Amino acid sequence: DAKTTQPNSMESNEEEPVHLPCNHSTISGTDYIHWYRQLPSQGPEYVIHGLTSNVNNRMASLAIAEDRKSSTLILHRATLRDAAVYYCILRPSYSGAGSYQLTFGKGTKLSVIP
Amino acid sequence: DTAVSQTPKYLVTQMGNDKSIKCEQNLGHDTMYWYKQDSKKFLKIMFSYNNKELIINETVPNRFSPKSPDKAHLNLHINSLELGDSAVYFCASSQGRTVRESYGYTFGSGTRLTVV
């Protein structure tokens, strides 16, 4: 399985942008880059995903490097509700057993300072 | 309406007992999963079902038996509960076919199982 590397923790001030990095140097051409977050005492929540192009949705933006070996999740304006563990995950897109699971790493614990 | 619902939310039981956790999704997804999150917060997949068929069965003791009566339900039955089974169990669903697209998972809010 392709692996991802994220910082253990990050801090951000409230109302400032946050850039959460993820390295995935062994990514294959069929892997989608997924981001999830887990707020305290809740289940993981889908944030965004992409393949090659940058993606935007109402929650965040995903910037993918041209060589796809790294990506950055961007929260444009951090709020206290964004304090969570953020997971960067590679998900194969082929129709095989591997496509039927998300493998979670340790993630990045984001703290938001008021 | 809750997209993925699990019951119960909390479960406290004695060692040796048998218990079940139920999961239902109303998203029309064809794949459902069980994940376990231990005290160190690692999330590990246990089972994956696609259209009621077992796809993934990770290294999980035989005491754990998933059952999928239909595409919208995936229940988890645990026999002879042990102290080490204490964890939070999450159910999830997704659209499983990923030939050309990759879909997000929707997770339930979890069942906190405590074995005493």
Boltz contact constraints between the chains, C-beta under 6 A:
constraints:
  - contact:
      token1: [A, 32]
      token2: [B, 102]
      max_distance: 6.0
  - contact:
      token1: [A, 43]
      token2: [B, 90]
      max_distance: 6.0
  - contact:
      token1: [A, 43]
      token2: [B, 107]
      max_distance: 6.0
  - contact:
      token1: [A, 43]
      token2: [B, 108]
      max_distance: 6.0
  - contact:
      token1: [A, 43]
      token2: [B, 109]
      max_distance: 6.0
  - contact:
      token1: [A, 43]
      token2: [B, 110]
      max_distance: 6.0
  - contact:
      token1: [A, 44]
      token2: [B, 107]
      max_distance: 6.0
  - contact:
      token1: [A, 46]
      token2: [B, 104]
      max_distance: 6.0
  - contact:
      token1: [A, 91]
      token2: [B, 102]
      max_distance: 6.0
  - contact:
      token1: [A, 93]
      token2: [B, 98]
      max_distance: 6.0
  - contact:
      token1: [A, 93]
      token2: [B, 102]
      max_distance: 6.0
  - contact:
      token1: [A, 95]
      token2: [B, 99]
      max_distance: 6.0
  - contact:
      token1: [A, 97]
      token2: [B, 55]
      max_distance: 6.0
  - contact:
      token1: [A, 97]
      token2: [B, 56]
      max_distance: 6.0
  - contact:
      token1: [A, 99]
      token2: [B, 98]
      max_distance: 6.0
  - contact:
      token1: [A, 100]
      token2: [B, 48]
      max_distance: 6.0
  - contact:
      token1: [A, 100]
      token2: [B, 55]
      max_distance: 6.0
  - contact:
      token1: [A, 100]
      token2: [B, 56]
      max_distance: 6.0
  - contact:
      token1: [A, 100]
      token2: [B, 96]
      max_distance: 6.0
  - contact:
      token1: [A, 101]
      token2: [B, 45]
      max_distance: 6.0
  - contact:
      token1: [A, 101]
      token2: [B, 48]
      max_distance: 6.0
  - contact:
      token1: [A, 101]
      token2: [B, 56]
      max_distance: 6.0
  - contact:
      token1: [A, 102]
      token2: [B, 105]
      max_distance: 6.0
  - contact:
      token1: [A, 104]
      token2: [B, 43]
      max_distance: 6.0
